[in-house]
Amino acid sequence: MPTQFYRIIEHPADTGFEVKGNTRKKLFETAARAFFDIMWSVEHTGENEPYSIEVRSGDINELMVNFLEEFLYLFDAKGLVSTDLKIESFSETKIIAKVWLHQFNNEIDQELLAVKAVTYHQLFIGRKDNQWVARVFLDI
């Protein structure tokens, strides 16, 4: 994946990012990777076993928030960060994904941005120039 696969959006109180994808599934995968890249610098070594996650929601906007919040939960509650992911099943209300998790190590890993929550503020998921686009803001 290219180094600049997302764009940071400046905001007075929060920070945000914008990603694009040819499909909604790819859009969600790219949004998660941007989220990881913004939040953590991880010195991952070795292979981890994949872990399965399932996220449900009432609509596609809520699905984006819940999907990214799942990674925030894994970090806050269990000290785990994702080093990779693959969405195996996608609909507007449900995602099943394989994620590869790494135990965050304060001695070699770095938290780049302390995110409190993924917000609905100015959240956008839609089509633009024949691609899917997502704009997500994070409460920091």
Protein Blocks (a to p, Z undefined) as FASTA:
>chain_A
ZZblcccdddfklccdddddfbfklmmmmmmmmmmmmmpccddedjddddddddddfbfk
lmmmmmmmmmmmmmmmnopacfbdcdfbdcfkbccdddddddddfklgccfbdcfbdcfe
hpacddeehiacddddddZZ
